[in-house]
Amino acid sequence: MKSKTLAFTILALLCSAIGLAQGPPGGGQGGRGDRQGGPPKGEKPEASEILKLLDTNGDDKIDKEEASKDERGKIAKDFDVIDTNEDGFIDLEELKAEIERKGPRKVSAKKLLKEVDQDEDGFLNELEIAAKDRRDLMEHFSEIDLNEDGQLDLEELETFYDAKDDDKKKRKRKN
C-alpha cells in the first residue's frame, strides 16, 4: 500500500511540475493577448510598444532591416509610406501617425514613383507596375497615361491621385 501511495505522490508532483513549467494559461503575458505582449485582441497597439519591440539596436528608430523582423510584415511592407520624412527610418512620431490614421492613406505620387520605378528612369511602365502588384495602376493604366506614351510620369500620377481624392471628398459631402 505504501508503494502505491508513494507512486501516486510522485506522479502528482510530476504533473504539477509539468503544469508549472508551461506557465499560466494565455501564454504568460498577464492576459495581454499575443505572444509579444501586445494589446488585447481588437485594440490598437501603442506606438512606443512597437518601437520597443522592433528597435533592436536601441537608436529609437526602426530601419528597414529591423522592420523586416515584424512578424505581421505590415511595417516592412508599408515602410516607405510610414516613413513620411523619407529619412530611411521610422520614428515614434511616424508610428503614432500611422496608428492614428483613419481610412486609406493619401497616395504620394512622388513616393509611389520612387517605390515602383525599378530602372529609376522617372517613368513607370506596365511591367514595373505589375511587378509591384499595383492593381489600381494596372486597372487604370490607359486612363492615367494621358500622353499615350506607354509610360506614367510624375505629373500623370499626381493628376490621377488628385482626381481620386476629389471624388472621395465629393462622395463624403453627399452622405
N, CA, C and O of each residue as an XYZ file, in Angstrom:
700
protein
N       0.813     -1.190      0.000
C       0.000      0.000      0.000
C       0.858      1.255      0.000
O       0.535      2.250     -0.649
N       1.994      1.185      0.767
C       2.886      2.332      0.837
C       3.466      2.662     -0.529
O       3.619      3.834     -0.871
N       3.790      1.643     -1.309
C       4.396      1.875     -2.621
C       3.394      2.524     -3.585
O       3.784      3.334     -4.426
N       2.102      2.173     -3.467
C       1.080      2.811     -4.310
C       0.927      4.280     -3.942
O       0.804      5.128     -4.825
N       0.932      4.587     -2.666
C       0.804      5.965     -2.202
C       2.018      6.772     -2.644
O       1.884      7.910     -3.094
N       3.202      6.179     -2.514
C       4.427      6.852     -2.931
C       4.418      7.098     -4.440
O       4.788      8.182     -4.891
N       4.004      6.113     -5.213
C       3.930      6.251     -6.667
C       2.922      7.338     -7.062
O       3.186      8.141     -7.956
N       1.780      7.354     -6.395
C       0.758      8.367     -6.672
C       1.284      9.762     -6.343
O       1.050     10.705     -7.099
N       1.991      9.901     -5.224
C       2.545     11.190     -4.805
C       3.569     11.684     -5.830
O       3.574     12.859     -6.196
N       4.426     10.784     -6.283
C       5.442     11.146     -7.278
C       4.766     11.564     -8.589
O       5.157     12.559     -9.200
N       3.767     10.815     -9.014
C       3.027     11.145    -10.233
C       2.365     12.507    -10.121
O       2.398     13.292    -11.068
N       1.762     12.797     -8.968
C       1.109     14.084     -8.743
C       2.119     15.223     -8.794
O       1.825     16.279     -9.355
N       3.300     15.028     -8.221
C       4.352     16.046     -8.245
C       4.847     16.295     -9.668
O       5.061     17.443    -10.058
N       5.030     15.235    -10.439
C       5.459     15.377    -11.834
C       4.436     16.157    -12.661
O       4.796     17.044    -13.436
N       3.168     15.818    -12.488
C       2.109     16.538    -13.226
C       2.090     18.014    -12.849
O       1.913     18.875    -13.711
N       2.268     18.303    -11.583
C       2.292     19.694    -11.128
C       3.485     20.433    -11.712
O       3.360     21.576    -12.150
N       4.644     19.777    -11.718
C       5.851     20.398    -12.256
C       5.699     20.686    -13.742
O       6.105     21.747    -14.217
N       5.124     19.759    -14.465
C       4.897     19.960    -15.898
C       3.943     21.120    -16.127
O       4.173     21.949    -17.007
N       2.889     21.183    -15.353
C       1.918     22.274    -15.476
C       2.548     23.626    -15.187
O       2.271     24.596    -15.892
N       3.381     23.710    -14.177
C       4.051     24.965    -13.832
C       5.076     25.361    -14.888
O       5.249     26.547    -15.167
N       5.748     24.391    -15.469
C       6.755     24.676    -16.487
C       6.135     25.307    -17.729
O       6.794     26.075    -18.430
N       4.874     24.989    -18.004
C       4.200     25.537    -19.172
C       3.731     26.963    -18.948
O       3.392     27.652    -19.910
N       3.703     27.415    -17.730
C       3.296     28.781    -17.431
C       1.797     28.904    -17.301
O       1.068     27.929    -17.489
N       1.329     30.106    -16.978
C      -0.106     30.309    -16.788
C      -0.873     30.248    -18.101
O      -0.277     30.412    -19.165
N      -2.181     30.015    -18.049
C      -2.988     29.986    -19.269
C      -2.909     31.338    -19.975
O      -2.755     32.372    -19.326
N      -3.014     31.328    -21.309
C      -2.995     32.581    -22.069
C      -1.595     32.995    -22.460
O      -1.405     34.115    -22.934
N      -0.605     32.132    -22.280
C       0.734     32.431    -22.751
C       1.613     33.188    -21.785
O       2.727     33.563    -22.151
N       1.166     33.429    -20.569
C       2.025     34.050    -19.586
C       2.238     35.530    -19.794
O       3.223     36.073    -19.292
N       1.376     36.196    -20.499
C       1.538     37.615    -20.761
C       0.622     38.451    -19.880
O       0.317     39.596    -20.212
N       0.197     37.907    -18.799
C      -0.674     38.674    -17.918
C      -1.985     39.026    -18.579
O      -2.560     40.078    -18.298
N      -2.476     38.147    -19.469
C      -3.739     38.406    -20.150
C      -3.623     39.464    -21.225
O      -4.621     40.086    -21.592
N      -2.417     39.680    -21.739
C      -2.187     40.781    -22.668
C      -2.331     40.392    -24.120
O      -1.990     41.205    -24.979
N      -2.801     39.239    -24.449
C      -3.060     38.949    -25.857
C      -2.005     38.070    -26.473
O      -1.813     36.937    -26.031
N      -1.308     38.565    -27.492
C      -0.443     37.705    -28.285
C       0.884     37.425    -27.609
O       1.160     37.908    -26.511
N       1.699     36.633    -28.289
C       2.973     36.193    -27.736
C       3.928     37.343    -27.476
O       4.784     37.225    -26.599
N       3.821     38.423    -28.180
C       4.737     39.531    -27.997
C       4.289     40.472    -26.891
O       4.934     41.496    -26.666
N       3.232     40.164    -26.213
C       2.775     41.024    -25.136
C       2.031     42.236    -25.660
O       2.049     43.292    -25.028
N       1.390     42.105    -26.780
C       0.662     43.217    -27.378
C      -0.650     43.478    -26.670
O      -0.939     42.878    -25.635
N      -1.436     44.368    -27.228
C      -2.710     44.710    -26.609
C      -3.717     43.580    -26.766
O      -3.532     42.691    -27.598
N      -4.781     43.609    -25.971
C      -5.833     42.606    -26.148
C      -6.385     42.667    -27.574
O      -6.325     43.701    -28.239
N      -6.909     41.562    -28.010
C      -7.436     41.458    -29.369
C      -8.425     42.586    -29.677
O      -9.305     42.885    -28.870
N      -8.275     43.207    -30.848
C      -9.192     44.256    -31.270
C      -8.742     45.656    -30.900
O      -9.307     46.636    -31.387
N      -7.730     45.767    -30.043
C      -7.228     47.091    -29.654
C      -5.951     47.407    -30.421
O      -5.176     46.512    -30.758
N      -5.741     48.707    -30.694
C      -4.537     49.121    -31.389
C      -3.356     49.107    -30.424
O      -3.495     49.461    -29.253
N      -2.191     48.696    -30.926
C      -1.011     48.706    -30.066
C      -0.509     50.139    -29.863
O      -0.804     51.032    -30.657
N       0.234     50.333    -28.812
C       0.866     51.627    -28.557
C       2.069     51.752    -29.489
O       2.792     50.779    -29.703
N       2.284     52.941    -30.043
C       3.429     53.163    -30.916
C       4.732     52.890    -30.183
O       5.670     52.339    -30.758
N       4.791     53.273    -28.922
C       6.019     53.061    -28.146
C       6.307     51.570    -27.955
O       7.469     51.166    -27.912
N       5.249     50.744    -27.839
C       5.439     49.294    -27.716
C       6.018     48.715    -28.996
O       6.915     47.872    -28.955
N       5.502     49.169    -30.133
C       6.000     48.689    -31.421
C       7.462     49.080    -31.591
O       8.291     48.266    -31.998
N       7.765     50.335    -31.273
C       9.145     50.813    -31.390
C      10.070     49.986    -30.504
O      11.147     49.574    -30.934
N       9.646     49.748    -29.273
C      10.456     48.977    -28.325
C      10.708     47.558    -28.844
O      11.813     47.033    -28.703
N       9.693     46.943    -29.441
C       9.832     45.575    -29.945
C      10.748     45.481    -31.163
O      11.537     44.543    -31.279
N      10.644     46.451    -32.066
C      11.372     46.345    -33.333
C      12.727     47.035    -33.341
O      13.585     46.691    -34.153
N      12.936     47.995    -32.462
C      14.198     48.743    -32.426
C      15.260     47.924    -31.697
O      15.489     48.105    -30.501
N      15.899     47.027    -32.430
C      16.850     46.112    -31.804
C      18.197     46.761    -31.489
O      18.921     46.270    -30.623
N      18.550     47.851    -32.171
C      19.845     48.485    -31.898
C      19.738     49.657    -30.916
O      20.747     50.287    -30.600
N      18.529     49.953    -30.433
C      18.342     50.952    -29.386
C      18.538     52.396    -29.794
O      18.849     53.233    -28.947
N      18.363     52.717    -31.084
C      18.544     54.108    -31.522
C      17.234     54.891    -31.590
O      17.203     56.001    -32.122
N      16.153     54.322    -31.056
C      14.817     54.941    -31.051
C      14.258     55.171    -32.444
O      13.450     56.076    -32.652
N      14.689     54.349    -33.401
C      14.186     54.391    -34.774
C      14.142     52.962    -35.299
O      14.850     52.080    -34.814
N      13.300     52.755    -36.294
C      13.220     51.445    -36.943
C      13.763     51.608    -38.354
O      13.247     52.408    -39.133
N      14.808     50.848    -38.686
C      15.311     50.872    -40.056
C      14.667     49.722    -40.831
O      13.909     48.933    -40.267
N      14.970     49.634    -42.115
C      14.324     48.606    -42.948
C      14.648     47.193    -42.472
O      13.788     46.314    -42.528
N      15.854     46.966    -42.014
C      16.222     45.635    -41.541
C      15.430     45.262    -40.290
O      14.954     44.134    -40.161
N      15.296     46.210    -39.379
C      14.527     45.950    -38.163
C      13.045     45.741    -38.510
O      12.383     44.883    -37.925
N      12.540     46.516    -39.448
C      11.140     46.384    -39.859
C      10.877     45.013    -40.475
O       9.778     44.472    -40.351
N      11.880     44.458    -41.133
C      11.694     43.143    -41.768
C      11.450     42.039    -40.742
O      11.000     40.950    -41.098
N      11.744     42.313    -39.480
C      11.544     41.317    -38.421
C      10.148     41.410    -37.805
O       9.823     40.646    -36.896
N       9.326     42.330    -38.287
C       7.941     42.448    -37.822
C       7.203     41.186    -38.240
O       7.118     40.888    -39.432
N       6.666     40.440    -37.277
C       6.010     39.160    -37.567
C       4.869     39.286    -38.559
O       4.684     38.416    -39.411
N       4.103     40.362    -38.454
C       2.973     40.529    -39.368
C       3.425     41.048    -40.723
O       2.705     40.888    -41.709
N       4.599     41.664    -40.797
C       5.121     42.152    -42.062
C       4.544     43.480    -42.510
O       4.959     44.015    -43.538
N       3.597     44.024    -41.760
C       2.913     45.252    -42.177
C       3.859     46.453    -42.222
O       3.810     47.249    -43.160
N       4.711     46.582    -41.217
C       5.613     47.728    -41.184
C       6.641     47.620    -42.302
O       6.959     48.619    -42.947
N       7.158     46.435    -42.536
C       8.124     46.252    -43.618
C       7.477     46.544    -44.972
O       8.073     47.200    -45.825
N       6.271     46.057    -45.156
C       5.564     46.248    -46.435
C       5.270     47.725    -46.693
O       5.403     48.201    -47.820
N       4.877     48.438    -45.657
C       4.490     49.841    -45.799
C       5.583     50.808    -45.355
O       5.308     51.985    -45.121
N       6.819     50.323    -45.237
C       7.897     51.127    -44.670
C       8.012     52.501    -45.332
O       8.024     53.522    -44.646
N       8.096     52.526    -46.653
C       8.303     53.797    -47.359
C       7.133     54.757    -47.196
O       7.318     55.972    -47.265
N       5.950     54.237    -46.986
C       4.777     55.092    -46.798
C       4.736     55.633    -45.367
O       4.385     56.793    -45.150
N       5.090     54.801    -44.400
C       5.096     55.225    -42.998
C       6.218     56.225    -42.747
O       6.062     57.143    -41.942
N       7.347     56.055    -43.432
C       8.496     56.952    -43.301
C       8.211     58.248    -44.060
O       8.746     58.471    -45.146
N       7.379     59.083    -43.487
C       6.896     60.271    -44.191
C       7.975     61.315    -44.466
O       7.873     62.058    -45.443
N       9.009     61.386    -43.624
C      10.065     62.370    -43.888
C      11.181     61.813    -44.764
O      12.169     62.498    -45.030
N      11.022     60.571    -45.212
C      11.915     59.908    -46.160
C      13.377     59.909    -45.714
O      14.277     60.088    -46.535
N      13.621     59.707    -44.399
C      14.992     59.664    -43.905
C      15.535     58.242    -43.791
O      16.670     58.041    -43.359
N      14.728     57.261    -44.176
C      15.167     55.873    -44.111
C      14.913     55.205    -42.777
O      15.339     54.073    -42.551
N      14.213     55.911    -41.882
C      13.886     55.376    -40.568
C      12.438     55.705    -40.229
O      11.879     56.682    -40.727
N      11.843     54.887    -39.384
C      10.521     55.187    -38.835
C      10.730     55.518    -37.371
O      11.240     54.700    -36.605
N      10.331     56.730    -36.985
C      10.490     57.137    -35.590
C       9.146     57.066    -34.874
O       8.135     56.699    -35.473
N       9.141     57.416    -33.599
C       7.939     57.308    -32.777
C       6.794     58.147    -33.335
O       5.651     57.690    -33.354
N       7.076     59.345    -33.782
C       6.025     60.223    -34.315
C       5.388     59.634    -35.574
O       4.170     59.692    -35.742
N       6.204     59.073    -36.446
C       5.679     58.455    -37.661
C       4.838     57.219    -37.324
O       3.810     56.973    -37.954
N       5.277     56.452    -36.337
C       4.490     55.296    -35.896
C       3.147     55.738    -35.326
O       2.111     55.149    -35.636
N       3.166     56.786    -34.485
C       1.918     57.301    -33.906
C       0.962     57.749    -35.001
O      -0.229     57.440    -34.955
N       1.476     58.472    -35.981
C       0.640     58.954    -37.081
C       0.016     57.793    -37.843
O      -1.150     57.856    -38.232
N       0.789     56.735    -38.057
C       0.280     55.568    -38.776
C      -0.815     54.871    -37.981
O      -1.829     54.465    -38.549
N      -0.623     54.730    -36.684
C      -1.608     54.050    -35.838
C      -2.897     54.863    -35.747
O      -3.989     54.295    -35.746
N      -2.777     56.182    -35.671
C      -3.949     57.045    -35.513
C      -4.653     57.347    -36.836
O      -5.750     57.905    -36.845
N      -4.018     56.975    -37.957
C      -4.591     57.245    -39.283
C      -5.932     56.535    -39.418
O      -6.075     55.372    -39.043
N      -6.888     57.240    -39.949
C      -8.212     56.658    -40.204
C      -8.422     56.614    -41.712
O      -8.136     57.582    -42.417
N      -8.915     55.500    -42.192
C      -9.182     55.371    -43.614
C      -7.910     55.137    -44.401
O      -6.825     55.014    -43.833
N      -8.055     55.076    -45.708
C      -6.886     54.811    -46.557
C      -5.918     55.991    -46.556
O      -6.312     57.137    -46.341
N      -4.671     55.692    -46.796
C      -3.646     56.731    -46.873
C      -3.806     57.532    -48.152
O      -4.253     57.018    -49.177
N      -3.434     58.787    -48.071
C      -3.353     59.601    -49.284
C      -2.086     59.160    -50.008
O      -1.010     59.113    -49.411
N      -2.211     58.844    -51.266
C      -1.080     58.340    -52.031
C      -0.199     59.506    -52.459
O      -0.678     60.487    -53.029
N       1.080     59.387    -52.179
C       2.056     60.362    -52.640
C       2.599     59.855    -53.969
O       3.291     58.839    -54.024
N       2.279     60.572    -55.032
C       2.718     60.158    -56.363
C       4.238     60.095    -56.434
O       4.796     59.217    -57.093
N       4.902     61.014    -55.767
C       6.361     61.058    -55.781
C       6.947     59.807    -55.115
O       7.874     59.194    -55.644
N       6.403     59.435    -53.958
C       6.870     58.231    -53.267
C       6.550     56.977    -54.073
O       7.360     56.053    -54.157
N       5.368     56.960    -54.657
C       4.960     55.814    -55.461
C       5.926     55.618    -56.627
O       6.362     54.499    -56.902
N       6.253     56.705    -57.305
C       7.175     56.633    -58.436
C       8.524     56.090    -57.977
O       9.109     55.231    -58.636
N       9.012     56.589    -56.853
C      10.298     56.143    -56.313
C      10.256     54.659    -55.950
O      11.216     53.929    -56.191
N       9.140     54.220    -55.371
C       8.999     52.838    -54.908
C       8.867     51.841    -56.059
O       9.437     50.752    -55.999
N       8.128     52.200    -57.099
C       7.798     51.257    -58.167
C       8.780     51.313    -59.338
O       8.944     50.318    -60.044
N       9.426     52.440    -59.556
C      10.315     52.655    -60.705
C      11.621     51.878    -60.539
O      12.596     52.395    -59.994
N      11.629     50.646    -61.009
C      12.779     49.764    -60.807
C      14.022     50.207    -61.573
O      15.136     50.081    -61.065
N      13.848     50.719    -62.779
C      15.022     51.130    -63.559
C      15.397     52.596    -63.311
O      16.334     53.115    -63.919
N      14.660     53.252    -62.415
C      14.941     54.622    -61.974
C      15.061     55.611    -63.129
O      15.915     56.498    -63.119
N      14.183     55.444    -64.134
C      14.203     56.379    -65.262
C      13.183     57.507    -65.110
O      13.074     58.376    -65.975
N      12.434     57.485    -63.996
C      11.445     58.530    -63.754
C      10.086     58.239    -64.373
O       9.192     59.085    -64.351
N       9.936     57.047    -64.922
C       8.675     56.648    -65.544
C       8.303     55.251    -65.054
O       9.163     54.461    -64.666
N       7.002     54.966    -65.081
C       6.527     53.626    -64.745
C       5.965     52.986    -65.995
O       5.125     53.565    -66.684
N       6.441     51.777    -66.282
C       5.838     51.028    -67.379
C       4.975     49.920    -66.792
O       4.980     49.690    -65.583
N       4.248     49.250    -67.644
C       3.303     48.236    -67.154
C       4.004     47.072    -66.450
O       3.449     46.497    -65.513
N       5.195     46.724    -66.882
C       5.935     45.631    -66.262
C       6.339     45.994    -64.824
O       6.200     45.172    -63.918
N       6.832     47.208    -64.613
C       7.208     47.642    -63.267
C       5.989     47.666    -62.350
O       6.076     47.267    -61.188
N       4.868     48.127    -62.864
C       3.638     48.217    -62.076
C       3.140     46.827    -61.701
O       2.711     46.600    -60.570
N       3.197     45.897    -62.652
C       2.768     44.523    -62.377
C       3.706     43.853    -61.374
O       3.254     43.104    -60.507
N       5.012     44.119    -61.488
C       5.989     43.512    -60.581
C       5.745     43.937    -59.136
O       5.996     43.162    -58.213
N       5.266     45.141    -58.934
C       4.978     45.638    -57.580
C       3.515     45.430    -57.198
O       3.077     45.863    -56.132
N       2.761     44.763    -58.073
C       1.361     44.421    -57.816
C       0.509     45.647    -57.455
O      -0.281     45.611    -56.511
N       0.683     46.723    -58.217
C      -0.096     47.940    -58.003
C      -1.341     47.869    -58.889
O      -1.371     48.388    -60.005
N      -2.365     47.206    -58.348
C      -3.573     46.933    -59.124
C      -4.322     48.189    -59.534
O      -4.895     48.242    -60.623
N      -4.324     49.210    -58.669
C      -5.016     50.441    -59.035
C      -4.405     51.056    -60.289
O      -5.122     51.614    -61.121
N      -3.095     50.959    -60.429
C      -2.429     51.492    -61.617
C      -2.624     50.574    -62.831
O      -2.802     51.045    -63.954
N      -2.588     49.258    -62.588
C      -2.786     48.317    -63.704
C      -4.172     48.481    -64.318
O      -4.323     48.491    -65.539
N      -5.182     48.610    -63.459
C      -6.560     48.701    -63.935
C      -6.837     50.005    -64.686
O      -7.691     50.039    -65.572
N      -6.127     51.067    -64.341
C      -6.397     52.382    -64.936
C      -5.241     52.908    -65.775
O      -5.170     54.110    -66.030
N      -4.336     52.041    -66.208
C      -3.116     52.476    -66.887
C      -3.410     53.395    -68.062
O      -2.866     54.496    -68.136
N      -4.260     52.957    -68.978
C      -4.523     53.770    -70.179
C      -5.219     55.088    -69.829
O      -5.024     56.096    -70.507
N      -6.022     55.074    -68.779
C      -6.696     56.289    -68.318
C      -5.687     57.285    -67.722
O      -5.822     58.495    -67.905
N      -4.692     56.776    -67.021
C      -3.675     57.616    -66.379
C      -2.677     58.139    -67.404
O      -2.216     59.276    -67.301
N      -2.345     57.320    -68.387
C      -1.349     57.664    -69.402
C      -1.926     58.687    -70.387
O      -2.291     58.352    -71.514
N      -1.998     59.931    -69.932
C      -2.652     60.992    -70.709
C      -1.974     61.258    -72.048
O      -2.656     61.524    -73.037
N      -0.645     61.193    -72.099
C       0.051     61.468    -73.373
C       0.234     60.215    -74.227
O       0.867     60.270    -75.281
N      -0.307     59.108    -73.784
C      -0.328     57.838    -74.514
C       1.047     57.387    -74.994
O       1.190     56.899    -76.115
N       2.079     57.556    -74.125
C       3.425     57.125    -74.495
C       3.787     55.756    -73.916
O       4.919     55.296    -74.066
N       2.831     55.110    -73.259
C       3.075     53.779    -72.706
C       3.814     53.797    -71.379
O       4.251     52.756    -70.889
N       3.952     54.988    -70.799
C       4.620     55.137    -69.509
C       3.882     56.173    -68.683
O       3.224     57.066    -69.218
N       4.002     56.040    -67.359
C       3.381     57.015    -66.471
C       4.476     57.859    -65.842
O       5.445     57.337    -65.291
N       4.305     59.182    -65.933
C       5.278     60.069    -65.293
C       4.662     60.681    -64.037
O       3.492     60.442    -63.737
N       5.438     61.458    -63.312
C       5.000     62.044    -62.047
C       3.747     62.894    -62.234
O       2.814     62.799    -61.438
N       3.716     63.709    -63.260
C       2.561     64.588    -63.486
C       1.281     63.787    -63.728
O       0.224     64.139    -63.205
N       1.369     62.720    -64.511
C       0.197     61.880    -64.769
C      -0.281     61.191    -63.490
O      -1.482     61.093    -63.241
N       0.666     60.718    -62.688
C       0.303     60.070    -61.428
C      -0.357     61.058    -60.475
O      -1.358     60.730    -59.839
N       0.195     62.264    -60.371
C      -0.392     63.287    -59.499
C      -1.805     63.637    -59.950
O      -2.703     63.778    -59.120
N      -2.007     63.775    -61.239
C      -3.332     64.082    -61.776
C      -4.320     62.986    -61.419
O      -5.442     63.273    -61.002
N      -3.914     61.737    -61.580
C      -4.780     60.600    -61.278
C      -5.156     60.565    -59.802
O      -6.335     60.453    -59.469
N      -4.170     60.660    -58.915
C      -4.457     60.558    -57.480
C      -5.174     61.793    -56.942
O      -5.973     61.679    -56.013
N      -4.904     62.965    -57.506
C      -5.649     64.164    -57.094
C      -7.123     64.024    -57.465
O      -8.000     64.397    -56.687
N      -7.392     63.489    -58.651
C      -8.781     63.285    -59.090
C      -9.475     62.263    -58.191
O     -10.651     62.424    -57.863
N      -8.756     61.214    -57.792
C      -9.322     60.204    -56.890
C      -9.683     60.824    -55.539
O     -10.747     60.550    -54.983
N      -8.780     61.667    -55.020
C      -9.042     62.342    -53.740
C     -10.245     63.272    -53.850
O     -11.057     63.351    -52.928
N     -10.363     63.981    -54.983
C     -11.509     64.872    -55.187
C     -12.815     64.088    -55.210
O     -13.819     64.528    -54.648
N     -12.801     62.921    -55.865
C     -14.002     62.070    -55.915
C     -14.411     61.608    -54.519
O     -15.598     61.578    -54.196
N     -13.433     61.248    -53.694
C     -13.733     60.809    -52.327
C     -14.363     61.939    -51.518
O     -15.310     61.718    -50.763
N     -13.835     63.144    -51.678
C     -14.378     64.295    -50.951
C     -15.811     64.577    -51.381
O     -16.657     64.890    -50.543
N     -16.093     64.471    -52.679
C     -17.452     64.707    -53.169
C     -18.420     63.678    -52.615
O     -19.543     64.020    -52.244
N     -17.995     62.416    -52.555
C     -18.860     61.362    -52.020
C     -19.155     61.581    -50.537
O     -20.269     61.332    -50.077
N     -18.158     62.045    -49.799
C     -18.374     62.321    -48.370
C     -19.370     63.436    -48.163
O     -20.195     63.368    -47.252
N     -19.310     64.460    -48.992
C     -20.245     65.591    -48.859
C     -21.690     65.171    -49.139
O     -22.622     65.679    -48.516
N     -21.868     64.241    -50.081
C     -23.207     63.774    -50.440
C     -23.830     62.971    -49.309
O     -25.048     62.985    -49.128
N     -22.998     62.273    -48.549
C     -23.519     61.413    -47.464
C     -23.795     62.217    -46.279
O     -24.237     61.686    -45.261
